[in-house]
Amino acid sequence: MKRLFYVLLISAMAALASVLPACDDDDDPMDGGPTTGKVSGTVSFTGAWPSVGDVQVSIYSTLVTPPGVPGGPPDAFTDPLIPATDYPTYDYTLEGLDPGDYAAIFVGWRDPADPPGAKLIGVYWIHVDSLGIAMSGLPKAPGPTGVSIDAGSDITGLDIVADLGLIP
């Protein structure tokens, strides 16, 4: 009987020891807390949907010359949008974004005959007019507005106007 008591005591202590280290630090990313962030908003389309090609929303961490043009592949992007369900507005979410600064969120169109030559048709930006009123998503913006992402952030309301008339 004494032997059974010691076996049970040692088993209970071993089980407790395996649980305690997981509770020591609330900032530890291993505790299951979010380590990435997400952004979302609505794209409002103007113009006719293209007969060919894909329309997608993408986020970029860097831009290159000429100003406002994405540099390299996007950090995240949506699936290609479907005209029957994603027109005239589309609610997008870009998830799994590493913490950091992102230079731009673009809406682009890709011609299947020229995959590397994507055409930008909309950009997220904030402009404050002379009255101090913030306006977002106007199609002919002077440049994109960046977004800072923290671990666990959920930034909403990043609305964009995309002009399908810019597609050749």
C-alpha positions, -999 to 999 in steps of 0.1 A, spaced: 0 0 0 29 23 9 44 16 -25 12 25 -43 10 58 -24 46 68 -35 39 59 -71 8 80 -72 26 109 -54 55 108 -79 30 106 -109 11 136 -96 42 157 -90 55 149 -126 21 159 -141 22 192 -121 58 199 -131 49 196 -168 21 222 -164 38 249 -143 64 261 -168 37 271 -193 22 295 -167 53 315 -158 52 343 -185 22 359 -200 42 376 -227 56 343 -240 44 337 -276 42 300 -268 12 306 -246 -11 306 -276 -16 343 -278 -17 359 -312 17 368 -327 4 383 -359 -22 410 -368 -48 416 -394 -64 445 -413 -98 448 -430 -120 472 -449 -143 476 -478 -134 481 -515 -159 501 -535 -155 495 -572 -164 520 -599 -165 511 -636 -172 478 -654 -157 445 -642 -130 433 -665 -137 404 -689 -103 388 -683 -78 388 -655 -78 387 -617 -86 415 -592 -70 412 -557 -63 432 -526 -27 431 -515 -5 446 -487 31 455 -492 59 463 -467 80 481 -492 76 505 -521 101 513 -548 107 540 -574 86 554 -590 69 564 -557 39 544 -548 47 513 -568 50 480 -549 84 465 -544 85 428 -549 57 403 -541 30 413 -516 32 403 -479 -4 390 -481 -32 390 -506 -68 379 -511 -80 352 -534 -90 365 -568 -123 384 -565 -154 370 -582 -175 396 -601 -209 380 -593 -203 383 -556 -176 409 -551 -190 438 -570 -197 467 -565 -183 463 -530 -160 437 -514 -152 433 -477 -116 422 -474 -95 408 -446 -57 403 -447 -46 380 -418 -14 366 -405 6 398 -409 38 399 -390 42 429 -367 58 459 -384 52 488 -407 34 482 -441 38 508 -468 6 503 -487 -26 483 -493 -34 481 -530 -62 468 -552 -47 454 -584 -56 437 -616 -34 412 -633 -37 405 -671 -33 367 -677 -12 375 -708 13 396 -687 13 382 -651 42 403 -638 26 435 -651 -1 441 -625 -21 473 -628 -29 493 -597 -65 503 -596 -70 515 -560 -50 523 -529 -57 528 -492 -49 563 -481 -59 589 -456 -61 626 -466 -70 654 -442 -85 683 -460 -82 720 -449 -111 716 -425 -94 687 -407 -119 662 -420 -104 628 -427 -112 613 -461 -102 578 -471 -101 558 -503 -104 583 -530 -93 567 -563 -68 593 -574 -48 596 -542 -14 613 -542 1 582 -526 -6 553 -502 -10 556 -464 11 531 -444 -3 509 -417 15 498 -385 7 463 -373 12 450 -338 9 414 -326 -28 407 -321 -39 439 -337 -72 439 -357 -73 472 -377 -106 478 -394 -121 505 -416 -92 506 -442 -116 514 -471 -105 517 -507 -121 529 -539 -109 510 -569 -115 523 -604 -120 494 -629 -119 520 -657 -81 521 -652 -79 486 -667 -68 488 -704 
